[in-house]
Structures are given as structure tokens and as C-alpha cells.
Amino acid sequence: MPIGIAGALTLAGLGVHSAFASPSADAVIAEVYGGGGNSGATYTNDFVELGNAGGGQVDLSNYSVQYLPGAPTASSKWQVTPLTGTLAGSGRYLVGEAAGTGGTTALPSPDTSGTIAMSGTSGTIALVQGADPLTCVTAADCAADSRIKDLVGYGTALVHEGSGAAAGAGNSASVARAASLADTDDNAADFTPGDPTPQNSSGSGVTAPPTTGAPTDPPTTPSSPTTPPTSPAATAAIHDIQGDTRVSPYEGKQVTGVTGIVTGVRAYGSSQGFWFQDPNPDNDPRTSEGVFVYTGSAPTVTVGDAVSVAGTVSDYYPGGTTGGGQAVTEITKPTVTKVSSGNPVPAPVVLNDKSVPDDFVPSAGGGSIENIPLRPSEYALDFYASLEGMNVQIGSSRVVGATDAYSELWVTVKADQNPTKRGGTLYTGYDTPNSGRLMVQSLIPTATSAFPTANVGDTLKGTTSGPLDYNQFGGTYALQASTLGTVQSGGIKPEVTKKASADQATVATYNVENLAPDNPQSKFDALAKGLVTNLRSPDVVALEEIQDNDGAKDDGVVAADQTLDKLVAAITAAGGPHYQWREIDPVSDKDGGEPGGNIRQAFLFNPDRVGFTDIPGGGSTTAVGVTGTGSATSLTASPGRIAPDDQAWTDSRKPLAGQFTFKGKKLFVIANHFDSKGGDQGIDSRFQPPVRSSEVQRVRQAVIEHDFVQQIETADPKADVVVLGDLNDYQFSPAVTSLTDNGKTLTDLVNTLPKAQRYSYVYEGNSQVLDHILVSPDLTKNADYDVVHINAEFANQTSDHDPQVVRLKL
């Protein structure tokens, strides 16, 4: 099955690893099924079945089953189901996982249950000693993790054992070992697809016939065939296959005689195939007339060919079912017959302000919308779903997401929908995701025409047309352009903040995106220029994502002095001050981020302008406190970390508190990098409203930090406190409002800007706020705040975040 073009490019360097730990002689993963509850499934739940290849009992109380999506990124996290009880010699053990809305049959009583929503087509399951989540996201790193007792990648999973992942998993098929439970550490060889056969420790469930030993009764001659006859392929039109919902009524079935005109060909990446469209549509606006044919290799058809296709219909979930994205209906394992060539392509549907609804998506109270009949005249996502695979067209459209490294950009077909001051589209709330945004990719070979480089505020001018697809990593519908417009500059320039007066202390925050010593010198130089020229050399800078001295190499190194010294040297070379720095090394692999990178916050400060009050006692696991009252209020350690052992900071960066002085006045600064949004369902999820699962941890982080700030302000109501950094959440989010106590304890300065300027980050064409500077009530009236737009709106980025600065009179 395809994994998506962006996924192929993002993860091209992950590769495979040929040997894991020695094959297990006892407990192994026997069967994996991620299609439970999906369309066409028999069973209502996903499951993992363990088997014991040995005769001795295995205590499972110190084991867990863990799941990783098939195409992980650096921020992907393993999901964990702890195990209990024992696995008997030659026995089985059933782990029930998440249920879907489909399926007709419950699992046999599981021996233990979890809530992992596994992909039906692609993912990785590991049997792990202990319940701590794994951190590896590559086959090589997982092979080196001694906690993994067994591992199975299936479908197109990039993390697997041996020559390849186990093939054949789907909504109606599991992958399973032979009854002998042979383990050669090669998933492709050890597992075969078939009907799911869940079996628990008591023997309840479906079991395969024994492969050894004599039968106790003589065999009988069956009166009817033991294998049911295969259903004949159905003759269907494309609109029949697509149906009037987001999933196909033909999912998992054989079809034949499906006819249409080829409208686009994708001959690169891992999702190769073509789109074709019926030139004779039905009268139902809910049913698409186009569909993608997944060939797996370069198609032999060309645009304009009339073809007849036979194959298997599949509802494919790009990125797996766990992300909650929309399904893409495809025809797989195709037989393609060319009927004629040179035919006119069906006229494209025009996407513009009038045709695309303003409302984005219907609500299902948190449930799935995929089986609800589409309402394309009411909701933008329903409109796009009704056009999936069809030829569409946009006219001149403003760019709202700059060209990225994967040859993608975002436009809006609704120019007046929440515009920013510099040409983007502002994200104003969970209920207003901006329906006019659309991703644009290209089917034109790069040798023929390079993908255009565009910044936010530019215009993709002229006509852009091609099939409408669904992108895996964008999590949105994407126009696959066979005709691509040209870029007309909107003229935005990197901003330069105004100069501070001598009596103003300047404090800035900058996420420097996994900065490590082995990064190109050009990145250090660009960061230095941004700090010196665009931010005018702030007195104090809170840096996020400073990696250790050997970057992402996971070898226990945690010191980051080389990273910080290299940045300070670049700043000095750019004409800036010779900053000093303070930070606390984390415990290896306990602060999240890229495995082995050990990212952390750090302070830079200009000793000619501010003083840093060094107070001993701070450490990676030592909590900083507050002592004294009034003007004597002080931190117990500087630098110090806030409640580093609290579960709020599990696999997440701990806040770094520092005590500074400016012209004899005390200033408390807290640098932050809250837990990421990884694992949240996208705004176009098939579950509506989408679940923001990561929010729980950020809210706890916010409450803990709020209480710490409140201790300072209670001790000294006139205390000057600046809380800043990458909070990974919006100004209206529960996490940020919990931190500020709705403005009572801290003021979020982004809310003091004009509405059209409230953003520091651009994601999926939405200009939004993730980075913040918050100040105590005593500072609010004298705070001059600026988001300095030098990165997020540009194709040429030093970081994906814009820095911010505040000028303060203490």
C-alpha cells in the first residue's frame, strides 16, 4: 500500500536493519490485526496475539505491547499497553486494542486490553520489557534497543525486522506467524496474511489446525467444499465505488469494467499510480467521478487515455488509522486495459470563494463522520471529499503557506477569510479552521519544470489544475497539479524590530530548531544575523531546541557547551555582543524531541547590560523553589528547573528559571518548551471535533508553572516576571489560559497586538501562535512587544518559528 509522497521524502534516510536481537525462543508476536472496527472488518477491535514457542511459562507482568505508526517522524511516540499475567508454554495471549465503528463480531475475552488505535494497513508492534515507551523511530535504533524482545512491522512500515515488513494486512486481513511460531527475525518471511484468528490464553477463539501429530479420529470426506467460492467481481462505475460517504460501499471487493479517462499520472515516490475519471457523471453531487489507481510502480498510461480497470477497492488511510485522517478510496492490484488515447480530459471543477463552503466540517460529537452522507454544499471538507480523485482547478490564489522542502505550498481560494497583515490566513479558533486553504503539489517532472518557490503573500498566478488527492503529512486535500501557475511576489521582507531605549531591558525567545554543532555553519550564521540585525541583540534570549554536543547521536552525551559556544561565536562575528550562557543538562533521553538530541532551553545574556544571579543547587532532577519576601524574594537555584520529577514533564522539556538584574532591579525569567502536539488528530480528522490528546499534558505543565509564578508574585506583588518560549499551543487554548489564569497572573502579550498580527508560526496554511511572551501584572503597562517575522512566512527558513522580543521598563 502507498505511504504518501511526503512520507517517502521525509523518511528516505531511515532505511531498514537486517538483524535485531536473537530470535526469541519463547514469547513472540504471533498475530497482528489493525483493521478492527474498520469498514469491511469482521472484528470490532484491533488486537495483538502473543504466542509461546517454548514449553516454559513466561511472566508477562514486566512486559508491554507497544505501537508505532508505519511512517514515523522524529517526534512520533510509541503507544503502550502494559501486560499482566503469564503466557503458558505453547500457549497464546490476546491483547485487545481500540474499537472502531464497524465490525460485527467481538473478540474472544482479551487477556488484557488497551486503547491503541492501530492502522489496518501499516504499523509496527513491539513486545517490550518494561512499560516505558520506546524512543526509537528507525529500524536501526530499534534493533539496538535491548528492551525489545520481538518486533513486527507490517504493510509499508519503515521499522521492521529483516528484509521487509509483513505484507497483506488490511481491514479484513491480519498478518500471522505459522503455527510453529518460527522466528527468523525477518517479518516478510515469517508472517503471512489471512483471516484474523484471535485466540486468548484459555483457548477461546479461532485456532489453526495442528501441523503435527496424528488425528484422534479418521478424517471425513466433506459433503461440500471446505473453501467458500470467491465472489465474482462486480461491474461498477466510479461513482458507485466512491459512494455518497467518505468510505466506499465496495471496500475490499473485486470490481471490473470500471471505465474513465486518465486525468493524472504519479510516476515517482512510493504511491505511484494514476487518477481516472468518468466523463459521464451521475446526478448525485455527493459521489465523486474520479478515483486513484494504485499501481505501485510507474504507470504505463498517459493523460487522455480511455481505460477499463479491474481490481480490488480499498479505503486507504494515509498515515494509518491512528492519526484520524480521512480515507482515500483506491483501486489496488489493478488490471488496466487501454481502450483509446488522446481523449479530452473531463472539465475541471473550479474551486473558488463561491464554490467552497465557508463552514469547514460537520460535527459528530467526537465520533467518526466517515459514514455520514456528504453535504458538499454545506461543508468544505464534504465538498472536497465529493471531488476526491476528480479534476479540479483554481485561478490566481494567494499563497498562505510557503514552499517547503517537499515541493508543497498552500494557497487560499478565499482571499477575504481571516487575512493577516502580511498576506497569510489567521487561525482564530478551534471552530474556524479556514475552509479556503488548499495544498498544492505537482505531477510535473522536475526535469521539465521546477516546483515554484513562494513565500506567504505571493500569488500563484494563472490556472493550476489536476486531480484532487489527500496528502498524508499535510493531513488535507491537495491539488496534484498537471498544470501549474506561476509565482508573483507579494513583496514581504524579513522584519527588523525597533531599537530599544537605554532604559529598556530587552528579552527575546527563539526556537532554533534542533541546533547542534554538526549543523552547517550557515545555520549558525543565519541565526546570529537574526539575533543581531533583526532582533537588535536582545539583553536576554531564551533559546529552545538546543541539542547536545553530538546532536541526534544517542550515546549518553548530554552536555551542550559546544553548541552554545558555536552560536555565541557566530553572534560575535555578526557584530553582536559576546553573550554568556546558562543552562542545565537534562538526563539523557528524558526530555523528548529527536532521540539522542537531548534538546533543552538555554539563556543567552549580554553581561554588559544585564547580570545573571548564579545561585548554586540547580540540577536536572532538582526542583527550584522560591524564598524570601518583598524585595528579598529569590529563587533557591539559578538556573533551576521547575518540578522536574513531576509527571507533567515526562518525555518533555523542563522549564528553566533564571534570576537576572537590570540597572539594579531584579528580573525573573522562565524559559519554556511545552509538550508537542504530536499525536493530536488533525483539524480535518474523520473524528469531529478532533481529539487533542496532547493537551492533557500541556495543561498540567501550565498549572504547575502557574503555581510557581504565583509563589513569586505572592512573595513580592511587585515582582517582575517574564515567562516565554514555545508553549506549543494557541493563545486561546486551555493550556495557555491556565498558565495565565485568564490574565490574572500573567498577561499574554500576543493578545495586545492587532488581531491580524497575532501569529509566530505557519502550519498547513494557518498563521497561528505557538510561541509566547507572558509578563507579570507589574510589567504589563510598560511592555513593548513584537513578533519579528523572519522565518515562518518564507520558503528559505533558518527555523520554522519566528522569534519574539519585548522591551521592558522595570
N, C-alpha and C positions, 0 to 999 in steps of 0.2 A: 504494500500500500504506500502511497506517497506521503512524504512528511512535510511538504511545503517548500517552496523555493527559498524563502528567507531562512528557514531552518537549516537547509542544506548549506547555505553560505555561512551562517553563523557558526555552525559546528563542524565545519570541514576539517578542522585540525584535531578533532577528538580521537578519531581512529578507533581501532579495536586492539585488544590484547589477547595474545594467543594462549596464555596459561594463567589460570587462577591457582588457588591453593589446591593441594592434592585432592582428587575426587573423594567425596565423603563415603565412608564405609557403612554409615548408619543413616542418620536423618538427612533427607534430601527433599527438595521441592518436587512433588510428583505430578501436579497438575495446576494450571493457571487458567482462570477464566475471568475476563474483564467485561464480558458482554451482558452481564446480568441486568435485567430490567430495561435493556435497550429494545428498540423496535426489532421484532423478529426473534427475540430471545424466548427460550422456554423458562429458564430460571429467573426469579425475580431479583436475585442478588449476585454480585461478583463473589468469587471465592478463590482461595489458595488451599490446595490439599498437600499435606506433607506425607511422606512415606518413610518407613524404616527398612533399609536394605539389609540390616543386620538382625541378629537374634536377640540382642540385649535391649533392655529398656533404656530410653533416653529421657532425662529430666528436662522438660521444656521451660521450667519456671524462670530460667535466666536467658531466655531467647525471645526474639521478636521477629515478626514478619514486617518487612519494610518495602515501600513502593516509591519508584522514581519515574516521572514521565519519560516517554520514549525519546524525546529530543530535548534534553535538559540544557539549561543555560547556567552561567556561573552562579546565579542566585537561586537556582532550583533547590528545593528542600525535600528530603525523604520524609514520607509519611509513615507512621509507626503504629503497629498493633502488637502490644505485649502478649506473650503466650503464657499459659498456665498448664499445670498437669503434666502428664507423661505421654510419650509416644512408645507404644508397646513394640516388642520385637516383631518384625514383619508386619507391623500394624500401619494404620492410617490415622490422620488427624486433620480435621476440617476447620478452616478459618473462614468464617463468613464475613464478607465485607459489605459495602454500601449497596442499597437497593435502588433501582430505577423505577420509572413509572410503567414500564412494560413487563412482559413475562407473565406466565400463568402458574408456575409451579414453585413452591417454596423449597429451599434447600432442606436436606436432612438436618436434624438439630446440630448446629455447629458446636465444636468443642470449645471454641472461643469466637468472639465476634469483634469486629472493628468497624470503622466508618470510612475506610478508604474507598473513594470512587475511582476505580481503575479504568483505564482505557480498554475498550474492547479489541483494539487493533494493534496497539503499540505501547510497551512499557517495560519496566524492569522490576522484578520481585527478588528480594534477598532474604535469606534466613540468617539472622544476625545474633551473635552472642551479646546479650545486654539489650536495653531498650533505648539507649542514647541514639538519636538519629545519626545515620551515616552522613559524611560530608563530601564523599567523592562524587563527582559528576562526569568522570571519564572512565572508560574501561580499564585503563592503565592504573589509575589511582584506586579504583575499587579492587583490582587484582592485588594491590599491595596492602589492603586493609585486612589484617589477620582476624578481625571480628566476623568476617563474612564466612559462614560455613558452606552456603550454597547460593548460587545466583542464576536467575533465568531472565534473559532479555527475549522479548517476543515481538513479532511484527517487524517494524523498522527500528527497533530500539538500538541506540548507539552504545549503550552499556550492556554487554552480554559476554558470555564465555565462548571462547573458541572462534571458529571461522565465521559465525554469523548468528543472528537471533533465530529463535524458533519461529517458523513460518506457519501461517494459516489461521491465526486467531481472528475471531470476528464475533459478531453479535450472537451467532448460533454455534460457534465452534470454540473449544478450548484447545490448549496445547498440553500434551501429557507424555510422560515417560512410558516406556514399555513396562509390562507388569513386573519384569525382573528388577526395575528401578536402576538399570545400568547408568552409571555416571562417568562419562569420559571428559567432562569439562568442555564440551562443545555443544552449545544449545541447539544449533542447527541439526546436528546429528542425533542428539538424544531425545528430541521432542518431535511429536507428530500431531497434526490437527485431527480433531474428531468431535463427535457429540460430547458435551460435558457429562462427566460421570462422577459427581461429588460423593464422597464416602467419608463418614465420620469414624471415630475410634471404636464405636460399638458395632460397626459393620453395616449400619443403616445407609442406604443409598444404592447407587448403581455401581456394580463392580464388573470388571472384565473377567472373562472365563479364564480358568487356570491354564498355565502354559506347560506345567509339568505334572507328573503323577497320573495314575490310571483312573478312569471314571469309576464310580461305585456302581453305576447302573449302565447297562448297554445302551449305546446311542439309538435313538429312534429316527425313523425317516419322516421328515416333516411333511405334512399334507399340503403346505403352501410355502412359497419362497421365504427364506429367512431374511432376505434383504428386500425392503419395500421397493417397488419400482420407482424410478426417477420421474418426477412430474415433467410433462412436456413443456418446452419453452413457450411462453405466451407472446403472441404478436401484439405489440403496443406502440403507440405514438409517444413522442417525447412528453407531451403534456399529460398523458396518462401516467407515465413514470414519475414525473415531478409531483403530481397531485396538487391538492389545494392547501397543504400544510408545509411545514419545514422538513418533513421526512417523507420518503416515498412509500406508497402503498405496495410497491413491488420489491421492497428491500429484501435482499437475499434470494430473489427469484431469478430464474433464467428468462431472458426476453430475446426475441428475434424479430427481424423485419422492421427495425427502428430506422426511420429514414430522415434525411435532412441534408442541409448544405453546410460544409465546413466553414466556420467563421474565424477560427484562430488556431494556431499550432504552437505548442510549447515544446521545443526540442532541446531543452537544457535543464539541468538540475535533476532532482530525484522525483519530481512529479511531472514526468513527461507524458504528453498526450495531446488531445485536440478537443475543441468545442465544435458541436454542430447544432444546427437549428432548423426546425420545421418551418418551411415557408408558408404552410397552410395552418394558421393558428385556429384554436377553438375560440369560443366566445366567453371564456371564463378568465377574467383578469388575474385570478389567483394562481393559475397554472402556468409555469414557465414553459416556453417553447424551445429552450436550449438546455444542453447538458454536456458535461465533461466526460470524455472517454479516456480512461487511464490505460496507457499502453506500456508504461514502464521503460520505454526506450524511444528513440526518435521516431515519430510517426512517419508513415510513408504517404500520407495525404497532404494536400495543399489547400489553401483557402480557395473556395469556389467549387471544390469537388462535391458532387452529389454522392452520398454514400448510404449504404444499408448496413446496420450494425447488429450483431448478436452478442450477448454476453450476460454477465451477472450484475444485477443492480445492487449497489452498496451505498449506504449512508455513512460517509466518512467524516470523522470529527478531527479536523486539523488540530494538532497539538494534544490529541487524546480527549477523552470524556471528562477528565478531572478539571480541566480549565473551564468547562461550562460553555464552550463556544458553540456556534451554530453548526449543524450538519451540512455537508455538501453531498448532494446526490450524484453518483458517478455510475458509469458502466465500466466494469472491470473484466479482465480476461476476455477481451473482445475478439471477435472475428469481423473484419471490416471488408466490405465489398464496394469497390468504386464503381459507380453507375455511369457517371459522366464528369467532365471537367469544364471549367470556365463559366460556371453558372453565377448569376448575380447573387451577392450576399444579401440576406434579408435586411431591410432598412433598420437602422438602429433606433432604439427608444431614446429620446432626448431626456437627459437628467438636468433639471434646472430649478429655479426658485419656485416655479408654479407646479411642476410635476412631482417634486419630492415633498411629502407632507412635513409640516413643522414639528408635529409630535413625533417622538423618536421610536418608542416601543410600547406595546401593551404590558400591563402588569398581570401577574398570575399569583400574587401574594407570596412570592418566593418560590413558587413551583415552576415547572417547565412550560414554556409556551409552544413547544415544537409540534404538538398535536392539535393546537388550536387553529381553526381555519384562518388563513391570512386575511388581513384587511388592508390591502395596498393603498387604498385612498385615504386611510386614516393615520398610518404609522410608517415612518421612513424605513425601519428595518423590515417590515412586512412588504413594503414596496420593493426593496432590494431583493428580498427572498423570492418574490414573484417573478423577478427578472434573472434569477441565478442561471448562469450559463448563456444568457442571451446577449446579442449585440447591442451595446449602449453607446451613447455619445454625450460629451459635454462640450460646450463652447468655451470661450475665453473665461478663465476662472482664476480667482486669486489663490495664491499659494499660502497655506496656513501651517504647513509642516515642511521644513527644509529637506532637500535631498539628503538621504542618509547613505551609509556605506554599502547598502544592499540594493541601490538603484531604486529607491522608492521615494515618493513625495506625497504630500497631502494637499488637496485643494478644498475649497468650499464652493458649492453651487448656490449658496445663499449668502450673497455679499453683505447683506444687512443684518446677519444673525450674530449678535454679540461681538462686534468688531473691536479689536484692541487699537490702541493709538498708532501702532506700527504695522498694522495690516493682518494680524492674526485673528483667531476666533477665541474669545474668552470663555473659560469653563466657569460657570457661575453657581452650579449646584448639582446635587445628585440627580435631580429630576429634570435637568436641562442639559443633556449631553451634546447638543448641537447637531441637528439632523443633517445639515448641509455638508458635513465633512465626508470626504471620499479619498481613499488611497489610489494612487496611480502607479502602476508598474508597466513594463514594456515587454512586448513579444518580438520587438525588432532586434535582430542580431547586433551586438555591439560593434562588430566589424563594419556594419553598414551605417550605423548611426549611434553615437554615444548617448547614454541617458543624460538628459539636461541637468545642469547644476542650478538649483534655485534656492533662494532664501525666502523666508516669510515676508509677505508683502509684495513679492514679484507676481507676475501674471503668467499663467500657462495660456498663451495666446493662440487663437485659432481653434481648429477642431481636433479633439482627441477622442478616439473611438476604439472599440474592441469588446471582447466578451467580459461579462461581469462575473468575477470569481470571488472566493472567500479566502483571505490571507491568514496563514497560521499565526504569525507572530504579531501582525498588526491587529488581529482579532477583529477584523472588519471586512466588509465587502470592498473589493479592489477592482478597478478597471484595468484589464490587461490590454494595453494599447497596441494595436496593429497600425494605427495612425496616431502620431504624437505631435502635439502643438509645440510651439517654440516659447522660450522664456523671455519675457520683457521685464527688465529690472524695475523694482519699486523704489530703489534708492536708499534703503536703510543702511545706516553705518553703525559700527560699534560705538556705544555711548562712552562719554567721559564725564565722571561726576564732578560737581563743582568743588572748588578749593575750600578747605575749612579755614576758619579764622584761628588765630594763635591760641585763643582761649577755649577752643572746642577740642575735646577728645574724640578721635575717630575710631570706630570699632566696626570690623567687617567680618563677613562669613563667606567662605568659598569652598565648595565641594570640588576637589581637584581630580576626581575620578581615578581611583586606584593608582595613585602616583607611586612609582618605585624607581630605584636607582637605574635599572636597566631600560627605563623608558627613553626614547630619543631625547637628545639634548634640546631639540627643537620644542618639545613639550615644556621642558623646564623654562626655556627662554620665553615661550608664549605666555605661560603662567606669570612669569616675572613681569613681562610687559603689561599684562592686565592689572597686576597689583600696583605697579609703579605709575603707569601712564593713565589707565582708565579709572583706577580707584584712588589715585594720588597718594600712594604709600600710607595706608592707614596705620594708626598708632598700635592697634591690636588687631590681629587677624585670627579668627578661629578657622582652622582647616579641617575638612572632613576627607576621609578616604586616603590617609597617609599609610602606605604599606611598609612592611618591614624591609630590611636591607637586601633580601634576595627575592623580593616580590612574591609571586604566587608559588614559589618552590616550597613545598610542605615538608620542612625538615627541622622544625622546632625553633628556628630563628625568630625572635620577636623584636629585637632592637631596630629602631628606625633612624638612628643618628645619621647614617649616610644619606638617606632620603631627604631629611630636613636640611642637612649641611649643603647638599647639592642645590636645593631650592634657594636657600639663603644666598649662596654664591651667585646664582643666576640673577637674583634680585639686585644684589650689589653691582653686578656687571651691567645691569639695565639702568643704573643711576639711582637706585633706591638706597634706603638705609641698610646698615649691617644689622639685620634683625637678630635677636636671640630667640630661643625657642624653649618651650617646656611641654612635656607630655609624659604619659605613664604607659609603659609597655604592657600589653594585655597578656593573659595566659594564652598559650598557643592554641589556635583554632577554637576559641570560645567566644569570639565577638562577631561571628558571621562574616558575610562578604565572601569574596573569592577565596576558595580553600587555599590555605597556606599563606595568604596575603597579610593576615592579621591587621586589617585596617583599624585605624583609631583616629580620634581627634587630637589636634595639637594646637598650641598657641604660638604664634609669632608676635613679637613686640619690639618696638623701637626704643631702646634704652635711653636714647637722647630725649624722648618725650614722655615716657611712662616708666614706672618702676614695677617690677614684679616682686611680690612679697613671698619669698620662699619660706614655707613652713613645713618642717620635716614630718614624716609619718604617713604620707600618701603612698599607696601601692595598688597593685592590680586587683587585690581582693579586700582591701581595707576601705571601710566606709568613711567618708569625710563627714564632719559634723559642724555645728555652729556653737560658738562660745562667746560669752560676754554680752553686754547690753549697750545701747546707745552708740556713741562714737567708738566704744571699745569692742563692738561686735566684730568677730573674726571667724574665719574658717579654722578648723582644727588641723587641717593639712592643706597645703597649696604648693603644687597642684594636688587635687584629690578627686576621687571618683565617688559618685552618689550611689549608695546602696548596691555595690557591685554584685553581691551574692543574692540579691532578690531575684525571684523567678521572672520578673519583668524583663530582665536583661539576658535571659537565656539565649545564646547564639545571637546576641545583638550588642551593639556598641554601648559602653557605659558613659554617662555624661562626665565631662571633665570640668571641674570647678577650679577657678584661679582667682587670686586676690591681687589687685593692681592698685597703684596710686597714680594720680594725675594732679600736678600742682598742689600736692599735699592732701588731696581728697581721695578717699577710699572708693574703689570700684570693684564690685564682684561680677565676674563674667563666667557663664556656664556654656560650654560648647557641647553640641548635641548631634547625634546621628541616630534617629529613632529607627525602629524595625521597618524593613521594607514592605512594600505592598505585594511582594511575591506570594502567589497562591490565591489572591483575590480573583473572583470572577470578573471578567471584563464588562464594560458598560453595554456591550451588545450580547451578553450571555443569553443562552436559551432559558436560563433561570432568571425570572424578573419579579421584583428587583434583585439584582445580583448580590451574592453574599460577599461581604468584605471581611473575610476570616482573619486577616492580619490585624484588623482594627482592635481586636481584643487586647493584644499585647501592647499596642501603642497607647491605648487608653490607660492601662496600668502604669506604663512608663510615665505618662503625663501626670497622673495623680501623685506618684511618688516624687517626681520633680517639683510639682506644685507645692507639696507639703514641705519640701526642703527650702524652697524660696520663701514660703510663708514663715518658716522659722527665722530666716534672716530679717524679714520685714517686721516680724513681731518683736525681735530683739532690738531693732532700730527702725522705727517707722519712716525715717528719712534715708534709709539705705539706698544706695544707687546700685541697681542690679540689671544686668543685661543677659538675657537668655537667647541664644541664637544657634543657628545651624540648620541642617537638613532634617526636618521633622517628618519627612515622608508623608505629609498629609496636608489637607487643604485648610484654609483659614476658617471655614465653616464646619470642619469635621469635629466629631466628638472628642478626638484626642486633643486637638489644639484648644478647643473651648474648655476642656477640662484643665489643661495646663494654665490657661489664663484666668480660669474661674469667670468666664464670660466678661473679662476685662477688669475684674475687681482686684486681682493680684498682679496681673501683668497686662500691658497693652500690646496687642499685635499690630506693629506699625504698618503692615501691608494694608490694613483697613483704613489708614489715614490717607492713602493715595487715591487719586481719582479712579473710579471703577475700571476704566479702560487700561489702566497701568498696573493692575494687580496680578502679576504673574512673574515667575522666575524660571519656568521650565515649560517645554512644549512636548506633549505626548499625544500621539495619534491625532495630530491636528488641533488639539486643545491647548491653548495657552493657560497655564494653571500655576498654583502656588504649592511648592513643596518646601522651599527654604524660607526661613522667618528670622526676624529680629524682634524680640519682645523686650519691653523695658518696664521697670517698676514705676508705680504712680509718681514718685518724686522726679522721675526723668521725663515723663511724657510730654510735658509742656515745653521742654527745651530740646526736643529730639527733631533733627532734620534728617530725614530718611530717604534713601534712594536705592532702587533695584537697578543695577548697571547692566544693561543688555549688551553682552559681548559674545555670547555663545549660543544660547538655546534657539535663537531665530536663524542661525547661519548654518550653511552646509559645511563650512570649514570651522570646526569647533575644537577648542582646547579642552573643554569639559562639556558635559551635557547640561550643566547648571549655570545660571547667571549668578555672579556674586552680588552681595548687597553691602551697603555701608550706612552707618548712622553717625551723624555729627552731634555731639552732646556737650552741653554746658553743665558741668557738675556743680 
